[in-house]
Amino acid sequence: IEIRLVNTDAGPALPDVWLMLMGNSSGCLVPQGAKGYDELYDIVSKYEGFDFEKVIESMGCTENAQFVLWKKNM
């Protein structure tokens, strides 16, 4: 129901950008650079209403923050 980019201040020793997929009762986090990350991003970035400006904002962030990229219309 929602897709976010989660930034942490853990880099460069650990992944510091995560793609978060949230459902009604579960979700998952995929670290940037993981196998399949790019393919997953390509799929979700085609969702109507996907916010590319938030992706750009996230890429310039080095602190702990979350950026909502897409929300399902209820």
Predicted model as a PDB file, atoms N, CA, C, CB and O in Angstrom, pLDDT in the B-factor column:
MODEL        1                                                                  
ATOM      1  N   ILE A   1       0.808  -1.205   0.000  1.00 96.00           N  
ATOM      2  CA  ILE A   1       0.000   0.000   0.000  1.00 96.00           C  
ATOM      3  C   ILE A   1       0.854   1.273   0.000  1.00 96.00           C  
ATOM      4  CB  ILE A   1      -0.921  -0.004   1.199  1.00 96.00           C  
ATOM      5  O   ILE A   1       0.343   2.371  -0.224  1.00 96.00           O  
ATOM      6  N   GLU A   2       2.179   1.112   0.257  1.00 98.00           N  
ATOM      7  CA  GLU A   2       3.063   2.273   0.266  1.00 98.00           C  
ATOM      8  C   GLU A   2       4.495   1.849  -0.058  1.00 98.00           C  
ATOM      9  CB  GLU A   2       3.009   2.987   1.633  1.00 98.00           C  
ATOM     10  O   GLU A   2       4.939   0.765   0.320  1.00 98.00           O  
ATOM     11  N   ILE A   3       5.200   2.722  -0.762  1.00 98.00           N  
ATOM     12  CA  ILE A   3       6.596   2.485  -1.103  1.00 98.00           C  
ATOM     13  C   ILE A   3       7.397   3.697  -0.633  1.00 98.00           C  
ATOM     14  CB  ILE A   3       6.781   2.237  -2.648  1.00 98.00           C  
ATOM     15  O   ILE A   3       7.027   4.844  -0.884  1.00 98.00           O  
ATOM     16  N   ARG A   4       8.504   3.414   0.056  1.00 98.00           N  
ATOM     17  CA  ARG A   4       9.358   4.484   0.567  1.00 98.00           C  
ATOM     18  C   ARG A   4      10.820   4.183   0.263  1.00 98.00           C  
ATOM     19  CB  ARG A   4       9.153   4.669   2.083  1.00 98.00           C  
ATOM     20  O   ARG A   4      11.195   3.035   0.025  1.00 98.00           O  
ATOM     21  N   LEU A   5      11.626   5.217   0.276  1.00 98.00           N  
ATOM     22  CA  LEU A   5      13.071   5.064   0.369  1.00 98.00           C  
ATOM     23  C   LEU A   5      13.431   5.441   1.793  1.00 98.00           C  
ATOM     24  CB  LEU A   5      13.843   5.954  -0.698  1.00 98.00           C  
ATOM     25  O   LEU A   5      13.011   6.481   2.300  1.00 98.00           O  
ATOM     26  N   VAL A   6      14.209   4.591   2.430  1.00 97.00           N  
ATOM     27  CA  VAL A   6      14.657   4.824   3.802  1.00 97.00           C  
ATOM     28  C   VAL A   6      16.158   5.071   3.763  1.00 97.00           C  
ATOM     29  CB  VAL A   6      14.302   3.612   4.741  1.00 97.00           C  
ATOM     30  O   VAL A   6      16.923   4.223   3.304  1.00 97.00           O  
ATOM     31  N   ASN A   7      16.569   6.226   4.242  1.00 96.00           N  
ATOM     32  CA  ASN A   7      17.987   6.570   4.303  1.00 96.00           C  
ATOM     33  C   ASN A   7      18.452   6.436   5.750  1.00 96.00           C  
ATOM     34  CB  ASN A   7      18.246   8.017   3.759  1.00 96.00           C  
ATOM     35  O   ASN A   7      17.728   6.771   6.687  1.00 96.00           O  
ATOM     36  N   THR A   8      19.678   5.938   5.910  1.00 94.00           N  
ATOM     37  CA  THR A   8      20.279   5.863   7.234  1.00 94.00           C  
ATOM     38  C   THR A   8      21.641   6.544   7.202  1.00 94.00           C  
ATOM     39  CB  THR A   8      20.408   4.391   7.705  1.00 94.00           C  
ATOM     40  O   THR A   8      22.165   6.863   6.135  1.00 94.00           O  
ATOM     41  N   ASP A   9      22.198   6.759   8.373  1.00 90.00           N  
ATOM     42  CA  ASP A   9      23.531   7.340   8.457  1.00 90.00           C  
ATOM     43  C   ASP A   9      24.588   6.253   8.653  1.00 90.00           C  
ATOM     44  CB  ASP A   9      23.598   8.356   9.601  1.00 90.00           C  
ATOM     45  O   ASP A   9      25.688   6.543   9.124  1.00 90.00           O  
ATOM     46  N   ALA A  10      24.266   4.998   8.293  1.00 85.00           N  
ATOM     47  CA  ALA A  10      25.157   3.857   8.520  1.00 85.00           C  
ATOM     48  C   ALA A  10      26.236   3.695   7.455  1.00 85.00           C  
ATOM     49  CB  ALA A  10      24.351   2.600   8.592  1.00 85.00           C  
ATOM     50  O   ALA A  10      27.207   2.970   7.670  1.00 85.00           O  
ATOM     51  N   GLY A  11      26.082   4.356   6.310  1.00 80.00           N  
ATOM     52  CA  GLY A  11      27.042   4.189   5.232  1.00 80.00           C  
ATOM     53  C   GLY A  11      28.360   4.852   5.528  1.00 80.00           C  
ATOM     54  O   GLY A  11      28.397   5.729   6.391  1.00 80.00           O  
ATOM     55  N   PRO A  12      29.418   4.505   4.889  1.00 82.00           N  
ATOM     56  CA  PRO A  12      29.487   3.525   3.817  1.00 82.00           C  
ATOM     57  C   PRO A  12      29.752   2.102   4.293  1.00 82.00           C  
ATOM     58  CB  PRO A  12      30.544   3.921   2.857  1.00 82.00           C  
ATOM     59  O   PRO A  12      29.811   1.188   3.471  1.00 82.00           O  
ATOM     60  N   ALA A  13      29.911   1.891   5.588  1.00 85.00           N  
ATOM     61  CA  ALA A  13      30.202   0.539   6.087  1.00 85.00           C  
ATOM     62  C   ALA A  13      29.034  -0.417   5.886  1.00 85.00           C  
ATOM     63  CB  ALA A  13      30.562   0.593   7.562  1.00 85.00           C  
ATOM     64  O   ALA A  13      29.234  -1.614   5.678  1.00 85.00           O  
ATOM     65  N   LEU A  14      27.818   0.110   5.947  1.00 88.00           N  
ATOM     66  CA  LEU A  14      26.597  -0.687   5.776  1.00 88.00           C  
ATOM     67  C   LEU A  14      25.715  -0.023   4.732  1.00 88.00           C  
ATOM     68  CB  LEU A  14      25.828  -0.845   7.125  1.00 88.00           C  
ATOM     69  O   LEU A  14      25.898   1.155   4.424  1.00 88.00           O  
ATOM     70  N   PRO A  15      24.761  -0.766   4.188  1.00 90.00           N  
ATOM     71  CA  PRO A  15      23.826  -0.132   3.247  1.00 90.00           C  
ATOM     72  C   PRO A  15      23.131   1.055   3.916  1.00 90.00           C  
ATOM     73  CB  PRO A  15      22.772  -1.160   2.741  1.00 90.00           C  
ATOM     74  O   PRO A  15      22.712   0.963   5.070  1.00 90.00           O  
ATOM     75  N   ASP A  16      23.014   2.157   3.197  1.00 91.00           N  
ATOM     76  CA  ASP A  16      22.391   3.333   3.789  1.00 91.00           C  
ATOM     77  C   ASP A  16      21.160   3.828   3.043  1.00 91.00           C  
ATOM     78  CB  ASP A  16      23.386   4.430   3.863  1.00 91.00           C  
ATOM     79  O   ASP A  16      20.576   4.845   3.417  1.00 91.00           O  
ATOM     80  N   VAL A  17      20.760   3.119   1.994  1.00 95.00           N  
ATOM     81  CA  VAL A  17      19.498   3.409   1.291  1.00 95.00           C  
ATOM     82  C   VAL A  17      18.759   2.094   1.097  1.00 95.00           C  
ATOM     83  CB  VAL A  17      19.752   4.125  -0.094  1.00 95.00           C  
ATOM     84  O   VAL A  17      19.313   1.125   0.580  1.00 95.00           O  
ATOM     85  N   TRP A  18      17.506   2.075   1.518  1.00 97.00           N  
ATOM     86  CA  TRP A  18      16.668   0.868   1.462  1.00 97.00           C  
ATOM     87  C   TRP A  18      15.354   1.198   0.772  1.00 97.00           C  
ATOM     88  CB  TRP A  18      16.407   0.298   2.889  1.00 97.00           C  
ATOM     89  O   TRP A  18      14.777   2.261   1.001  1.00 97.00           O  
ATOM     90  N   LEU A  19      14.885   0.294  -0.066  1.00 98.00           N  
ATOM     91  CA  LEU A  19      13.554   0.396  -0.662  1.00 98.00           C  
ATOM     92  C   LEU A  19      12.596  -0.349   0.260  1.00 98.00           C  
ATOM     93  CB  LEU A  19      13.521  -0.191  -2.134  1.00 98.00           C  
ATOM     94  O   LEU A  19      12.765  -1.545   0.499  1.00 98.00           O  
ATOM     95  N   MET A  20      11.598   0.348   0.774  1.00 98.00           N  
ATOM     96  CA  MET A  20      10.637  -0.246   1.699  1.00 98.00           C  
ATOM     97  C   MET A  20       9.300  -0.447   0.978  1.00 98.00           C  
ATOM     98  CB  MET A  20      10.456   0.649   2.964  1.00 98.00           C  
ATOM     99  O   MET A  20       8.714   0.499   0.452  1.00 98.00           O  
ATOM    100  N   LEU A  21       8.837  -1.687   0.965  1.00 98.00           N  
ATOM    101  CA  LEU A  21       7.533  -2.032   0.410  1.00 98.00           C  
ATOM    102  C   LEU A  21       6.626  -2.391   1.579  1.00 98.00           C  
ATOM    103  CB  LEU A  21       7.632  -3.216  -0.628  1.00 98.00           C  
ATOM    104  O   LEU A  21       6.917  -3.325   2.326  1.00 98.00           O  
ATOM    105  N   MET A  22       5.536  -1.658   1.740  1.00 97.00           N  
ATOM    106  CA  MET A  22       4.648  -1.869   2.878  1.00 97.00           C  
ATOM    107  C   MET A  22       3.289  -2.365   2.401  1.00 97.00           C  
ATOM    108  CB  MET A  22       4.491  -0.573   3.693  1.00 97.00           C  
ATOM    109  O   MET A  22       2.695  -1.802   1.482  1.00 97.00           O  
ATOM    110  N   GLY A  23       2.807  -3.427   3.040  1.00 96.00           N  
ATOM    111  CA  GLY A  23       1.477  -3.947   2.777  1.00 96.00           C  
ATOM    112  C   GLY A  23       0.561  -3.658   3.944  1.00 96.00           C  
ATOM    113  O   GLY A  23       0.930  -2.917   4.855  1.00 96.00           O  
ATOM    114  N   ASN A  24      -0.627  -4.231   3.929  1.00 93.00           N  
ATOM    115  CA  ASN A  24      -1.572  -4.016   5.029  1.00 93.00           C  
ATOM    116  C   ASN A  24      -1.067  -4.600   6.341  1.00 93.00           C  
ATOM    117  CB  ASN A  24      -2.920  -4.626   4.686  1.00 93.00           C  
ATOM    118  O   ASN A  24      -1.257  -3.998   7.398  1.00 93.00           O  
ATOM    119  N   SER A  25      -0.429  -5.758   6.287  1.00 94.00           N  
ATOM    120  CA  SER A  25       0.001  -6.394   7.528  1.00 94.00           C  
ATOM    121  C   SER A  25       1.449  -6.888   7.481  1.00 94.00           C  
ATOM    122  CB  SER A  25      -0.912  -7.548   7.845  1.00 94.00           C  
ATOM    123  O   SER A  25       1.903  -7.580   8.392  1.00 94.00           O  
ATOM    124  N   SER A  26       2.168  -6.531   6.422  1.00 96.00           N  
ATOM    125  CA  SER A  26       3.565  -6.950   6.320  1.00 96.00           C  
ATOM    126  C   SER A  26       4.294  -6.028   5.358  1.00 96.00           C  
ATOM    127  CB  SER A  26       3.675  -8.427   5.855  1.00 96.00           C  
ATOM    128  O   SER A  26       3.704  -5.135   4.750  1.00 96.00           O  
ATOM    129  N   GLY A  27       5.584  -6.268   5.237  1.00 96.00           N  
ATOM    130  CA  GLY A  27       6.379  -5.469   4.328  1.00 96.00           C  
ATOM    131  C   GLY A  27       7.770  -6.039   4.224  1.00 96.00           C  
ATOM    132  O   GLY A  27       8.076  -7.071   4.821  1.00 96.00           O  
ATOM    133  N   CYS A  28       8.612  -5.367   3.467  1.00 96.00           N  
ATOM    134  CA  CYS A  28      10.000  -5.802   3.362  1.00 96.00           C  
ATOM    135  C   CYS A  28      10.883  -4.611   3.037  1.00 96.00           C  
ATOM    136  CB  CYS A  28      10.155  -6.901   2.290  1.00 96.00           C  
ATOM    137  O   CYS A  28      10.424  -3.596   2.513  1.00 96.00           O  
ATOM    138  N   LEU A  29      12.157  -4.756   3.359  1.00 97.00           N  
ATOM    139  CA  LEU A  29      13.176  -3.756   3.056  1.00 97.00           C  
ATOM    140  C   LEU A  29      14.225  -4.404   2.164  1.00 97.00           C  
ATOM    141  CB  LEU A  29      13.823  -3.183   4.362  1.00 97.00           C  
ATOM    142  O   LEU A  29      14.689  -5.509   2.442  1.00 97.00           O  
ATOM    143  N   VAL A  30      14.598  -3.710   1.086  1.00 98.00           N  
ATOM    144  CA  VAL A  30      15.606  -4.217   0.162  1.00 98.00           C  
ATOM    145  C   VAL A  30      16.715  -3.172   0.091  1.00 98.00           C  
ATOM    146  CB  VAL A  30      14.996  -4.515  -1.267  1.00 98.00           C  
ATOM    147  O   VAL A  30      16.464  -2.033  -0.303  1.00 98.00           O  
ATOM    148  N   PRO A  31      17.943  -3.546   0.468  1.00 97.00           N  
ATOM    149  CA  PRO A  31      19.028  -2.560   0.437  1.00 97.00           C  
ATOM    150  C   PRO A  31      19.459  -2.245  -0.993  1.00 97.00           C  
ATOM    151  CB  PRO A  31      20.226  -3.066   1.241  1.00 97.00           C  
ATOM    152  O   PRO A  31      19.506  -3.122  -1.855  1.00 97.00           O  
ATOM    153  N   GLN A  32      19.770  -0.984  -1.217  1.00 95.00           N  
ATOM    154  CA  GLN A  32      20.289  -0.579  -2.521  1.00 95.00           C  
ATOM    155  C   GLN A  32      21.577  -1.346  -2.774  1.00 95.00           C  
ATOM    156  CB  GLN A  32      20.530   0.968  -2.590  1.00 95.00           C  
ATOM    157  O   GLN A  32      22.427  -1.446  -1.890  1.00 95.00           O  
ATOM    158  N   GLY A  33      21.722  -1.881  -3.964  1.00 93.00           N  
ATOM    159  CA  GLY A  33      22.894  -2.670  -4.315  1.00 93.00           C  
ATOM    160  C   GLY A  33      22.668  -4.165  -4.208  1.00 93.00           C  
ATOM    161  O   GLY A  33      23.466  -4.951  -4.716  1.00 93.00           O  
ATOM    162  N   ALA A  34      21.574  -4.572  -3.543  1.00 96.00           N  
ATOM    163  CA  ALA A  34      21.275  -6.003  -3.427  1.00 96.00           C  
ATOM    164  C   ALA A  34      20.852  -6.550  -4.792  1.00 96.00           C  
ATOM    165  CB  ALA A  34      20.161  -6.254  -2.366  1.00 96.00           C  
ATOM    166  O   ALA A  34      20.320  -5.820  -5.629  1.00 96.00           O  
ATOM    167  N   LYS A  35      21.094  -7.834  -4.998  1.00 97.00           N  
ATOM    168  CA  LYS A  35      20.664  -8.483  -6.237  1.00 97.00           C  
ATOM    169  C   LYS A  35      19.148  -8.330  -6.360  1.00 97.00           C  
ATOM    170  CB  LYS A  35      21.082  -9.997  -6.261  1.00 97.00           C  
ATOM    171  O   LYS A  35      18.408  -8.668  -5.437  1.00 97.00           O  
ATOM    172  N   GLY A  36      18.696  -7.824  -7.493  1.00 96.00           N  
ATOM    173  CA  GLY A  36      17.274  -7.641  -7.753  1.00 96.00           C  
ATOM    174  C   GLY A  36      16.749  -6.260  -7.411  1.00 96.00           C  
ATOM    175  O   GLY A  36      15.618  -5.927  -7.764  1.00 96.00           O  
ATOM    176  N   TYR A  37      17.558  -5.440  -6.722  1.00 97.00           N  
ATOM    177  CA  TYR A  37      17.092  -4.102  -6.329  1.00 97.00           C  
ATOM    178  C   TYR A  37      16.722  -3.272  -7.562  1.00 97.00           C  
ATOM    179  CB  TYR A  37      18.178  -3.371  -5.501  1.00 97.00           C  
ATOM    180  O   TYR A  37      15.645  -2.680  -7.616  1.00 97.00           O  
ATOM    181  N   ASP A  38      17.602  -3.232  -8.533  1.00 97.00           N  
ATOM    182  CA  ASP A  38      17.356  -2.402  -9.714  1.00 97.00           C  
ATOM    183  C   ASP A  38      16.108  -2.845 -10.469  1.00 97.00           C  
ATOM    184  CB  ASP A  38      18.562  -2.441 -10.644  1.00 97.00           C  
ATOM    185  O   ASP A  38      15.328  -2.015 -10.934  1.00 97.00           O  
ATOM    186  N   GLU A  39      15.927  -4.149 -10.588  1.00 97.00           N  
ATOM    187  CA  GLU A  39      14.736  -4.667 -11.286  1.00 97.00           C  
ATOM    188  C   GLU A  39      13.467  -4.310 -10.509  1.00 97.00           C  
ATOM    189  CB  GLU A  39      14.836  -6.210 -11.471  1.00 97.00           C  
ATOM    190  O   GLU A  39      12.461  -3.925 -11.104  1.00 97.00           O  
ATOM    191  N   LEU A  40      13.517  -4.439  -9.186  1.00 97.00           N  
ATOM    192  CA  LEU A  40      12.369  -4.088  -8.354  1.00 97.00           C  
ATOM    193  C   LEU A  40      12.053  -2.603  -8.460  1.00 97.00           C  
ATOM    194  CB  LEU A  40      12.630  -4.467  -6.896  1.00 97.00           C  
ATOM    195  O   LEU A  40      10.892  -2.219  -8.603  1.00 97.00           O  
ATOM    196  N   TYR A  41      13.083  -1.771  -8.390  1.00 97.00           N  
ATOM    197  CA  TYR A  41      12.891  -0.330  -8.535  1.00 97.00           C  
ATOM    198  C   TYR A  41      12.275   0.000  -9.894  1.00 97.00           C  
ATOM    199  CB  TYR A  41      14.228   0.410  -8.361  1.00 97.00           C  
ATOM    200  O   TYR A  41      11.370   0.829  -9.979  1.00 97.00           O  
ATOM    201  N   ASP A  42      12.761  -0.643 -10.952  1.00 98.00           N  
ATOM    202  CA  ASP A  42      12.204  -0.399 -12.289  1.00 98.00           C  
ATOM    203  C   ASP A  42      10.709  -0.701 -12.341  1.00 98.00           C  
ATOM    204  CB  ASP A  42      12.938  -1.245 -13.330  1.00 98.00           C  
ATOM    205  O   ASP A  42       9.954   0.015 -12.998  1.00 98.00           O  
ATOM    206  N   ILE A  43      10.287  -1.745 -11.661  1.00 97.00           N  
ATOM    207  CA  ILE A  43       8.864  -2.121 -11.641  1.00 97.00           C  
ATOM    208  C   ILE A  43       8.041  -1.081 -10.891  1.00 97.00           C  
ATOM    209  CB  ILE A  43       8.676  -3.509 -10.993  1.00 97.00           C  
ATOM    210  O   ILE A  43       7.060  -0.562 -11.422  1.00 97.00           O  
ATOM    211  N   VAL A  44       8.439  -0.775  -9.656  1.00 97.00           N  
ATOM    212  CA  VAL A  44       7.612   0.122  -8.834  1.00 97.00           C  
ATOM    213  C   VAL A  44       7.660   1.560  -9.326  1.00 97.00           C  
ATOM    214  CB  VAL A  44       8.064   0.068  -7.382  1.00 97.00           C  
ATOM    215  O   VAL A  44       6.717   2.317  -9.092  1.00 97.00           O  
ATOM    216  N   SER A  45       8.728   1.954 -10.000  1.00 98.00           N  
ATOM    217  CA  SER A  45       8.813   3.329 -10.486  1.00 98.00           C  
ATOM    218  C   SER A  45       7.836   3.600 -11.628  1.00 98.00           C  
ATOM    219  CB  SER A  45      10.229   3.630 -10.941  1.00 98.00           C  
ATOM    220  O   SER A  45       7.635   4.751 -12.016  1.00 98.00           O  
ATOM    221  N   LYS A  46       7.242   2.566 -12.152  1.00 97.00           N  
ATOM    222  CA  LYS A  46       6.241   2.728 -13.219  1.00 97.00           C  
ATOM    223  C   LYS A  46       4.826   2.888 -12.666  1.00 97.00           C  
ATOM    224  CB  LYS A  46       6.287   1.531 -14.162  1.00 97.00           C  
ATOM    225  O   LYS A  46       3.890   3.126 -13.429  1.00 97.00           O  
ATOM    226  N   TYR A  47       4.659   2.761 -11.342  1.00 97.00           N  
ATOM    227  CA  TYR A  47       3.331   2.928 -10.738  1.00 97.00           C  
ATOM    228  C   TYR A  47       2.861   4.366 -10.945  1.00 97.00           C  
ATOM    229  CB  TYR A  47       3.358   2.572  -9.216  1.00 97.00           C  
ATOM    230  O   TYR A  47       3.632   5.315 -10.802  1.00 97.00           O  
ATOM    231  N   GLU A  48       1.590   4.505 -11.283  1.00 96.00           N  
ATOM    232  CA  GLU A  48       1.018   5.832 -11.475  1.00 96.00           C  
ATOM    233  C   GLU A  48       1.142   6.637 -10.181  1.00 96.00           C  
ATOM    234  CB  GLU A  48      -0.466   5.732 -11.920  1.00 96.00           C  
ATOM    235  O   GLU A  48       0.763   6.168  -9.108  1.00 96.00           O  
ATOM    236  N   GLY A  49       1.671   7.837 -10.295  1.00 97.00           N  
ATOM    237  CA  GLY A  49       1.820   8.707  -9.136  1.00 97.00           C  
ATOM    238  C   GLY A  49       3.152   8.557  -8.411  1.00 97.00           C  
ATOM    239  O   GLY A  49       3.363   9.195  -7.380  1.00 97.00           O  
ATOM    240  N   PHE A  50       4.060   7.721  -8.931  1.00 98.00           N  
ATOM    241  CA  PHE A  50       5.368   7.545  -8.314  1.00 98.00           C  
ATOM    242  C   PHE A  50       6.088   8.899  -8.268  1.00 98.00           C  
ATOM    243  CB  PHE A  50       6.213   6.488  -9.093  1.00 98.00           C  
ATOM    244  O   PHE A  50       6.130   9.606  -9.275  1.00 98.00           O  
ATOM    245  N   ASP A  51       6.648   9.264  -7.123  1.00 98.00           N  
ATOM    246  CA  ASP A  51       7.228  10.589  -6.905  1.00 98.00           C  
ATOM    247  C   ASP A  51       8.745  10.573  -7.114  1.00 98.00           C  
ATOM    248  CB  ASP A  51       6.898  11.088  -5.490  1.00 98.00           C  
ATOM    249  O   ASP A  51       9.505  10.275  -6.193  1.00 98.00           O  
ATOM    250  N   PHE A  52       9.170  10.894  -8.331  1.00 98.00           N  
ATOM    251  CA  PHE A  52      10.592  10.903  -8.657  1.00 98.00           C  
ATOM    252  C   PHE A  52      11.332  12.037  -7.948  1.00 98.00           C  
ATOM    253  CB  PHE A  52      10.780  11.024 -10.160  1.00 98.00           C  
ATOM    254  O   PHE A  52      12.535  11.933  -7.709  1.00 98.00           O  
ATOM    255  N   GLU A  53      10.626  13.115  -7.610  1.00 98.00           N  
ATOM    256  CA  GLU A  53      11.270  14.214  -6.884  1.00 98.00           C  
ATOM    257  C   GLU A  53      11.725  13.755  -5.503  1.00 98.00           C  
ATOM    258  CB  GLU A  53      10.311  15.411  -6.754  1.00 98.00           C  
ATOM    259  O   GLU A  53      12.754  14.214  -5.006  1.00 98.00           O  
ATOM    260  N   LYS A  54      10.967  12.851  -4.879  1.00 98.00           N  
ATOM    261  CA  LYS A  54      11.362  12.308  -3.576  1.00 98.00           C  
ATOM    262  C   LYS A  54      12.591  11.401  -3.716  1.00 98.00           C  
ATOM    263  CB  LYS A  54      10.189  11.524  -2.940  1.00 98.00           C  
ATOM    264  O   LYS A  54      13.414  11.328  -2.803  1.00 98.00           O  
ATOM    265  N   VAL A  55      12.716  10.716  -4.845  1.00 97.00           N  
ATOM    266  CA  VAL A  55      13.907   9.895  -5.097  1.00 97.00           C  
ATOM    267  C   VAL A  55      15.127  10.806  -5.151  1.00 97.00           C  
ATOM    268  CB  VAL A  55      13.765   9.078  -6.428  1.00 97.00           C  
ATOM    269  O   VAL A  55      16.151  10.507  -4.538  1.00 97.00           O  
ATOM    270  N   ILE A  56      15.026  11.907  -5.872  1.00 97.00           N  
ATOM    271  CA  ILE A  56      16.132  12.858  -5.980  1.00 97.00           C  
ATOM    272  C   ILE A  56      16.469  13.438  -4.605  1.00 97.00           C  
ATOM    273  CB  ILE A  56      15.780  13.992  -6.972  1.00 97.00           C  
ATOM    274  O   ILE A  56      17.640  13.564  -4.248  1.00 97.00           O  
ATOM    275  N   GLU A  57      15.439  13.787  -3.843  1.00 97.00           N  
ATOM    276  CA  GLU A  57      15.647  14.316  -2.492  1.00 97.00           C  
ATOM    277  C   GLU A  57      16.369  13.293  -1.613  1.00 97.00           C  
ATOM    278  CB  GLU A  57      14.298  14.708  -1.853  1.00 97.00           C  
ATOM    279  O   GLU A  57      17.270  13.647  -0.852  1.00 97.00           O  
ATOM    280  N   SER A  58      15.971  12.028  -1.724  1.00 96.00           N  
ATOM    281  CA  SER A  58      16.593  10.963  -0.949  1.00 96.00           C  
ATOM    282  C   SER A  58      18.066  10.803  -1.305  1.00 96.00           C  
ATOM    283  CB  SER A  58      15.857   9.649  -1.171  1.00 96.00           C  
ATOM    284  O   SER A  58      18.900  10.601  -0.422  1.00 96.00           O  
ATOM    285  N   MET A  59      18.389  10.891  -2.582  1.00 92.00           N  
ATOM    286  CA  MET A  59      19.774  10.694  -3.016  1.00 92.00           C  
ATOM    287  C   MET A  59      20.699  11.792  -2.504  1.00 92.00           C  
ATOM    288  CB  MET A  59      19.842  10.637  -4.531  1.00 92.00           C  
ATOM    289  O   MET A  59      21.913  11.594  -2.447  1.00 92.00           O  
ATOM    290  N   GLY A  60      20.156  12.928  -2.136  1.00 92.00           N  
ATOM    291  CA  GLY A  60      20.962  14.008  -1.586  1.00 92.00           C  
ATOM    292  C   GLY A  60      21.003  14.016  -0.069  1.00 92.00           C  
ATOM    293  O   GLY A  60      21.600  14.912   0.529  1.00 92.00           O  
ATOM    294  N   CYS A  61      20.379  13.035   0.561  1.00 91.00           N  
ATOM    295  CA  CYS A  61      20.254  12.985   2.017  1.00 91.00           C  
ATOM    296  C   CYS A  61      21.281  12.016   2.612  1.00 91.00           C  
ATOM    297  CB  CYS A  61      18.824  12.565   2.421  1.00 91.00           C  
ATOM    298  O   CYS A  61      21.445  10.900   2.121  1.00 91.00           O  
ATOM    299  N   THR A  62      21.968  12.450   3.671  1.00 85.00           N  
ATOM    300  CA  THR A  62      22.940  11.580   4.341  1.00 85.00           C  
ATOM    301  C   THR A  62      22.537  11.291   5.784  1.00 85.00           C  
ATOM    302  CB  THR A  62      24.329  12.218   4.309  1.00 85.00           C  
ATOM    303  O   THR A  62      23.319  10.722   6.546  1.00 85.00           O  
ATOM    304  N   GLU A  63      21.331  11.678   6.159  1.00 91.00           N  
ATOM    305  CA  GLU A  63      20.842  11.483   7.525  1.00 91.00           C  
ATOM    306  C   GLU A  63      19.736  10.436   7.535  1.00 91.00           C  
ATOM    307  CB  GLU A  63      20.331  12.817   8.123  1.00 91.00           C  
ATOM    308  O   GLU A  63      19.291   9.983   6.480  1.00 91.00           O  
ATOM    309  N   ASN A  64      19.301  10.059   8.717  1.00 96.00           N  
ATOM    310  CA  ASN A  64      18.175   9.137   8.855  1.00 96.00           C  
ATOM    311  C   ASN A  64      16.892   9.849   8.429  1.00 96.00           C  
ATOM    312  CB  ASN A  64      18.058   8.611  10.322  1.00 96.00           C  
ATOM    313  O   ASN A  64      16.500  10.849   9.030  1.00 96.00           O  
ATOM    314  N   ALA A  65      16.248   9.333   7.397  1.00 97.00           N  
ATOM    315  CA  ALA A  65      15.024   9.946   6.878  1.00 97.00           C  
ATOM    316  C   ALA A  65      14.277   8.935   6.028  1.00 97.00           C  
ATOM    317  CB  ALA A  65      15.342  11.222   6.055  1.00 97.00           C  
ATOM    318  O   ALA A  65      14.855   7.966   5.536  1.00 97.00           O  
ATOM    319  N   GLN A  66      12.984   9.175   5.863  1.00 98.00           N  
ATOM    320  CA  GLN A  66      12.155   8.337   4.996  1.00 98.00           C  
ATOM    321  C   GLN A  66      11.435   9.227   3.995  1.00 98.00           C  
ATOM    322  CB  GLN A  66      11.135   7.500   5.825  1.00 98.00           C  
ATOM    323  O   GLN A  66      11.009  10.335   4.321  1.00 98.00           O  
ATOM    324  N   PHE A  67      11.308   8.725   2.775  1.00 98.00           N  
ATOM    325  CA  PHE A  67      10.695   9.465   1.683  1.00 98.00           C  
ATOM    326  C   PHE A  67       9.607   8.613   1.050  1.00 98.00           C  
ATOM    327  CB  PHE A  67      11.750   9.879   0.632  1.00 98.00           C  
ATOM    328  O   PHE A  67       9.887   7.545   0.506  1.00 98.00           O  
ATOM    329  N   VAL A  68       8.370   9.081   1.118  1.00 98.00           N  
ATOM    330  CA  VAL A  68       7.254   8.332   0.526  1.00 98.00           C  
ATOM    331  C   VAL A  68       7.283   8.565  -0.984  1.00 98.00           C  
ATOM    332  CB  VAL A  68       5.865   8.772   1.146  1.00 98.00           C  
ATOM    333  O   VAL A  68       7.181   9.695  -1.463  1.00 98.00           O  
ATOM    334  N   LEU A  69       7.426   7.447  -1.725  1.00 98.00           N  
ATOM    335  CA  LEU A  69       7.509   7.512  -3.189  1.00 98.00           C  
ATOM    336  C   LEU A  69       6.166   7.245  -3.850  1.00 98.00           C  
ATOM    337  CB  LEU A  69       8.536   6.516  -3.703  1.00 98.00           C  
ATOM    338  O   LEU A  69       5.885   7.750  -4.937  1.00 98.00           O  
ATOM    339  N   TRP A  70       5.344   6.452  -3.188  1.00 98.00           N  
ATOM    340  CA  TRP A  70       4.061   6.059  -3.784  1.00 98.00           C  
ATOM    341  C   TRP A  70       3.140   5.566  -2.686  1.00 98.00           C  
ATOM    342  CB  TRP A  70       4.253   4.962  -4.875  1.00 98.00           C  
ATOM    343  O   TRP A  70       3.583   4.908  -1.745  1.00 98.00           O  
ATOM    344  N   LYS A  71       1.855   5.882  -2.806  1.00 97.00           N  
ATOM    345  CA  LYS A  71       0.824   5.401  -1.889  1.00 97.00           C  
ATOM    346  C   LYS A  71      -0.375   4.928  -2.693  1.00 97.00           C  
ATOM    347  CB  LYS A  71       0.409   6.506  -0.882  1.00 97.00           C  
ATOM    348  O   LYS A  71      -0.812   5.595  -3.630  1.00 97.00           O  
ATOM    349  N   LYS A  72      -0.898   3.776  -2.319  1.00 95.00           N  
ATOM    350  CA  LYS A  72      -2.083   3.253  -2.984  1.00 95.00           C  
ATOM    351  C   LYS A  72      -3.286   4.127  -2.628  1.00 95.00           C  
ATOM    352  CB  LYS A  72      -2.335   1.771  -2.584  1.00 95.00           C  
ATOM    353  O   LYS A  72      -3.504   4.467  -1.465  1.00 95.00           O  
ATOM    354  N   ASN A  73      -4.052   4.478  -3.646  1.00 88.00           N  
ATOM    355  CA  ASN A  73      -5.294   5.221  -3.408  1.00 88.00           C  
ATOM    356  C   ASN A  73      -6.308   4.296  -2.777  1.00 88.00           C  
ATOM    357  CB  ASN A  73      -5.854   5.828  -4.723  1.00 88.00           C  
ATOM    358  O   ASN A  73      -6.599   3.227  -3.314  1.00 88.00           O  
ATOM    359  N   MET A  74      -6.838   4.691  -1.660  1.00 73.00           N  
ATOM    360  CA  MET A  74      -7.809   3.844  -0.956  1.00 73.00           C  
ATOM    361  C   MET A  74      -9.217   4.265  -1.277  1.00 73.00           C  
ATOM    362  CB  MET A  74      -7.586   3.894   0.550  1.00 73.00           C  
ATOM    363  O   MET A  74     -10.169   3.667  -0.776  1.00 73.00           O  
TER     364      MET A  74                                                      
ENDMDL                                                                          
END                                                                             
